[in-house]
């Protein structure tokens, strides 16, 4: 199963396949997505989810409040629906 990811406000879109993290899908689609460590430690890929659902195989290093606000570690997040993400606060 695949989902569509849209990066707001630029409206850059790419598809994410089952088993891919958001970051993997972006990089495979040649999207310039901030990243460094790709394991959730540096927070370079931190983005905010405006729409959709994600899941994690390992719990992210985010507080419950940050998760409730929509913050996502793209290098660890798997799409469970279409997503709209932003790097803006």
C-alpha positions as CSV (number, residue, x, y, z in Angstrom):
1,X,0.0,0.0,0.0
2,X,1.3,3.5,-0.7
3,X,0.3,6.9,0.5
4,X,0.9,10.4,-0.7
5,X,2.9,12.9,1.4
6,X,2.6,16.7,0.7
7,X,5.2,19.1,2.1
8,X,3.4,22.4,3.0
9,X,3.6,25.3,2.1
10,X,5.5,24.4,-1.1
11,X,3.1,21.6,-2.0
12,X,5.9,19.2,-2.9
13,X,4.5,15.7,-3.0
14,X,5.9,12.2,-3.1
15,X,4.7,8.7,-2.5
16,X,5.6,6.5,0.4
17,X,5.5,2.7,0.1
18,X,4.7,0.3,2.9
19,X,7.8,-0.3,5.0
20,X,9.5,3.0,4.1
21,X,10.0,5.8,6.6
22,X,8.9,9.2,5.6
23,X,12.5,10.3,5.2
24,X,13.4,7.2,3.1
25,X,10.6,7.9,0.7
26,X,11.5,11.6,0.4
27,X,15.2,10.8,-0.3
28,X,14.2,8.1,-2.8
29,X,12.1,10.7,-4.6
30,X,15.0,13.1,-4.7
31,X,13.2,15.5,-2.3
32,X,15.6,17.8,-0.4
33,X,14.5,16.8,3.1
34,X,16.7,17.9,6.1
35,X,18.5,14.9,7.7
36,X,21.8,14.0,9.3
37,X,21.8,10.9,11.5
38,X,18.7,9.0,10.3
39,X,18.1,7.4,13.7
40,X,16.2,10.1,15.5
41,X,19.0,11.6,17.6
42,X,19.9,14.8,15.8
43,X,16.3,16.1,15.2
44,X,17.3,17.5,11.7
45,X,14.3,15.7,10.2
46,X,11.8,16.9,12.8
47,X,8.7,18.2,11.1
48,X,5.1,18.9,12.0
49,X,2.2,16.7,10.9
50,X,-0.8,18.9,9.8
51,X,-2.9,15.9,8.5
52,X,-2.7,12.1,8.7
53,X,-1.4,9.4,10.9
54,X,2.0,7.9,11.5
55,X,3.3,5.0,13.5
56,X,6.8,4.1,14.9
57,X,8.5,0.7,15.3
58,X,10.4,2.2,18.2
59,X,9.0,5.0,20.4
60,X,10.4,8.3,19.2
61,X,12.3,10.6,21.5
62,X,9.4,13.0,21.7
63,X,7.4,14.0,24.7
64,X,3.6,13.2,24.8
65,X,3.0,16.9,24.5
66,X,5.2,17.2,21.4
67,X,3.5,14.2,19.8
68,X,0.1,15.8,20.6
69,X,1.2,19.0,18.9
70,X,2.0,16.9,15.7
71,X,5.8,16.8,15.8
72,X,7.2,13.8,13.9
73,X,10.7,12.3,13.4
74,X,10.5,11.6,9.7
75,X,13.5,9.2,9.9
76,X,11.5,7.0,12.2
77,X,7.9,7.6,11.1
78,X,5.9,5.2,8.9
79,X,2.8,6.6,7.2
80,X,-0.6,5.1,8.1
81,X,-2.5,7.4,5.8
82,X,-1.9,10.3,3.4
83,X,0.2,13.0,5.1
84,X,0.6,16.7,5.1
85,X,3.8,17.9,6.7
86,X,5.5,21.2,7.3
87,X,8.9,22.4,8.7
88,X,7.3,25.6,9.9
89,X,6.3,25.9,13.6
